[in-house]
Amino acid sequence: MSHDPESIPGLDDLEPDQPRGFQPAEMITCDACLRANPPTRTNCLYCLAVLPVAKGAADLRKPTLRPLEEWEPGFNNVLVQGQTELSPQAREEIATLLRLQPDLVQLILSHAEALPLARAASFEEASLTKTRLQELGAETIVVSDSDLLGEHPQPRRIRALGLSADALLGREALADADLRVSWDDIYLIVAGRLVVKRVEVEENKFRSGERELIDSWELSDDEPVVDIYSRERDGGWRIAARSFDFSCLGEQKKLLATENFVSLLQVLQTRSPNAAFDDSYPGLRKLLSAVWPLAQQTQGSGWRRARPGKYNIAAVTISNNETQFTRYSRLRHYLRLQRD
């Protein structure tokens, strides 16, 4: 390695686009914890409180867009329509801003459906994201989780239906009375699939702390599901194929739940003249996972005896998409209500 002092670049030789540090006077003091933060941040680096905007620093601010925990309420930047006319440079800058893979951003931007493009921890950060995306040519709206979930985070679970001439009757488990919605009042039907994946890993743990993979198993299961909405913000009804009594189909009822589910969807569409039908979710799961990741839980399943005097350790990771599907379903309902 050369130790020639003349070979060490000076400050004037650095590339102009290299990141620079900020002077003490440029730093922003958090009102909550009184610590100094770079003027590019919207939330405190230490306590996550919203930072004030320093004079002349508004153009320097960039959204952090940290991954949120499943229980954390968020604010979603939803792309209102496809943006196929954006230049490759603009798409690259959007990918860098949102910390997403460029090919995923391209797919989201080119899709006709309104899809989430980013998820922020605060309204201020989501608003900043909206401004930065607008500067790059992508129009978004901010939709909070409270807008999507409202007072009913979970839909009503319907176990059986009654099909009268003028209304759809829904029966919840252990309920004393039926729910009722007029066929004319059914506003939106969103079909999808609930997918649960279970990955089990068995490892050999050495005294040094290193681990050796011994074996792994992966099981996946999916179930057809449909959400039914009226114009009310009441969370809607949800029908899952395996926990539903298809007796309402009468003579159309068959042996397999999957076949009965298809027949039920046809009945709902035929009898609901004012309802829009949306079955786009299965084809959008990958794009949605970029912003709304699957819920995941990992837990140890204890020690396993491999042979006399030898034990391995096992762990199980379970992921499911129910929260993701609920957000997508509610987004479709929210957007249709906004348009009408």
N, C-alpha and C positions, 0 to 999 in steps of 0.2 A: 504494500500500500504506500502510495506517495505521501511524503510529509512536507512537500514543497509549499511554503506559505502562499506563493503566488498562484498555486493551483486551486486554492480555496475561494469559491465565489463570494463576492461582496454583496451587500444588500441591493446595489444597483444592477447586479447581474441576474437576480432572481426573475423567474417568469412573471409577467404581470398578473396572470390569473391564479397565482399561488395564494392560498388563504393567508390573511395577515391577522396579527393579534390586535386587540383593541386597547386604546389608552384608558387609564383609570377614569378620566372624565367622561368617556363614552359609555361606561358600564351603567347598567340600570339596577337600582337597589330595590329588592323585593320589599313590599310594604308589610308582608307577613313575618318573614324571618330575618329581614335586614341584611341579606347577603347580596353580593354583587353578581350580576348576570350579564352575558353578552347582549348587545342591543338587537341581535337577530332573533332572540327567543320571545315566545309569547307567554310561556309559563315558566315559573321558577325552576331552575335546575335542581334545587334542593328540596323544596316543599310543594312544588307543582301549583302554587298559587298563580293567578293571572297577574302578569306584570304590566305596569303602566307603560305607555308609549312615550319614549323620550323624544324631545324636540329634534326634528331632522332625521330621526331614525326609522320612520315608518317604512321607507323603501327598503331598509335592510332586513326587515323582519321576515322570517320564514317559518312555516308551520313545522312543529316537531313530529306530529302524527305517530306518537308512540303506540305500540300495540296495547289495547285495552283488555282488562280482565273481563271474563264473561258477565260478572255481576255489575260492572261499571256502566252507568248510563253514558251514551255517546251522542254525537251530532254527525249526521251523515251528509256528505256532499254527493248529491245524486245528479248524474248527467241527464239533462232533460231530453236530449235527442242525440242521434249519432253525429259524429264530427269527422266525416270521411275526407273533408277538404283540407285538413290540417297538414302542414308541411312535415317532412320527416324530422327536421330539427325541432319543431314545436312538440312533436310526439316524444322525442328523446328528452326534452326539457321537462315535460309533464311527468315522465317516468322517473326522472331524477328527483323532482319535487316531491312526488308521492312515495318514493322509495319502492317502486314496483318494477317488475321485469318489463322491458320495452314491448315484448311480444304480447303480454297480457294487456297492457295499456292499449295497444293497437286493436286488439279484439274488442275491448270494452268500447273504445271510441267508434268503432265501425258498426257496432250492433244497433239495431233499430229500437230495441227496448230501452226504457229509462233504467239505468243501472247505477248502483253506488260506485263512486270513484275514489272516495276517501272517507275515513272515519276519525273524528277528533274527540278529544276529551272535554272541550269547552266550546261554547258558542263563538267566543272570540277567535279561537283557533280555526274553527270551521269557516267563519266569515273571512279570515285572512286567506285560507285555502281557496275560497271562492274567488277572491280578488286576484290572487296569483294565477289561477286557472283561466280567469277571464282575460287577463293580460296575454295569455298564450293562445287564446281563441276557443277555449272550452267553456260552455255555459253550464253552470250547475245551480241547484237550489239546495238550501240547507234544511234537512228534515231531521228533527230530533227523535230519539227513541220514545220520548213521551208522546210525540205526535203519532208514532206508529202503534205503540202499545196502549196508550191512553190509560183508562181506569181498569182495563181488562187485559192484563198481560198474556193470559192464556185463553184460547177459544173454548167454548162449551163442547164437551165431548159427547157426541150423540151416539147412542147404542142401537137405536131403532127408529124407523120413520113410519109415519102414516101418510098415505097419499089420498087426500080428499079431492073433490072436484075443484075447489077454489083455494086450497091452502096446503102447505107442507107442515106436517106435525112432527116434532122432534122429541125423543125421549132420552133424557140423561140417565145414567146409572143411579139407582136408588132414589130417583125423583118421584114425587107424588103426582105431578101433573105434567102434561105435555107442553112444550114450547110450540108456538104457532107463527108462521109467516105466510102471507099471501103469495101465491105464485107470481102475481104482478109486481110484488115488492122485492123479489129476489133480484139483486143488483149485479152480483159478480160471483162466479164460480172459479176457484183456483185449484187445479189438480197438480199433484206432485208425488214424490216418494220419500219416505223416511228411511234413511240408511244408517245402520249401526255396524261399525267395524270393530272387531276384537283382535288385538295382536298380543300374543303371549310369547315371552322370550325367556329362555333358560340359559343361565350363564354359570361358569365356574369361576369363583372368586379366589384369587391367590392372596397369600399373606402380604405381599408387596402392595396390594390395592388394585392391581391389574385384573381385568376380567377377560375371560375367553368365552365367546359365543358357542354354546353347545347345540342348541336347537331353537326353532321358532315356529309358531303356528299363526295363521291368519284366517279368521272367519268373518264373513260379512253377511248381512241380512237386510233386505229392504221390504217395505210395505207400502202399497198404494194408499194415498190419502187425498182428501178433498176438503177445501174450506168453502163455506157458503155464507155470503154476505147480503145483507139488506143495506139500505142507505144509512142505517143507524150505526154509531160508533160503539157497538156493544161487544166487539171481539169476534163475532161470527160463530158459526157452528163448524165443528171438525168431525169428519167421519174417517176412521181408519179401518181398512178392510178386515183385519183379523179380529177386531173386537166389535164387529157390527153384525146385527141380525138382519139378514136379507129377506126376511119373510114378506116385506112390503112388495117384493117383485112378483109375488103370486106364482103363476104358472111359468114365468120367465126364470124363476130361480133354478140354478144349476148346482152341481156338486162343489165346484172350485170357487173359492172366494175371489180369485183374480177375474174369473169370467163374470161373476155376479157384480163385481165392482164396475166393470165396463158397461154392463147393462144399466146399472144405477146411474152412471154419468149420462147415458143417453136419455134416460127418463127425465133427469133433472134439466137437461138442456131443452128437451122437447116441451116440457111443461112451463118453463120460465121464459116468457117471450121478451122480457126486458133485460135479461141477464147477459153479460159478456162472459165468455168462457176463455180461460187462460190455462194452457198446459205447457208453457214454455220453461218452467223451472228445471226439469231434468237436464235440458241442454245448456243451462246457464250455471250449473253448480260450480264448475271450475272458475268461472269469472267472478262469481259471488264470493268464493273462498278467498280471493285476494284481499277483500275488504272485510267480509264477515266470515272469519275462519270457523271451522267445525269446533264444537265443544269437545274437549278432551280431558280424560281423567286417567291417571296412572297410579296403580297401587301394587304393592308387593303381595305375592301369593305364597310367601313362606319358603322354607327350605325343602328340597326334595332329595330323597336318598337315591344316589346313582348306583352305589354298590356298598358293601359293608365298609363302614368307616369313611365313606366319601359322600358329601352332600353338595348339591348345586342350589343356587338361588334363582327364583323365578319372579317375573313381574308381568303385569297385564295392563295394557293401554286400551281404553275404550273410547271411541270417537263416535259422535252422532251429529246429524244435521238438522235436528228438529228446530233449534233456535234460529238457524239460518233460514229454513223454510218459512217459519212464522214471520220473520222480518220481511222476507220477499213477498209473502202473501199480503201482509198488512200494507206494504209499500204499493202494491198494485191497487188495493182498495183506496188508500189515501190519494194516490194520483188521479184515479178516476173521479173521486169526489171533488178534487180540486178543479178538474177540467169541466165538470158539469155544474 
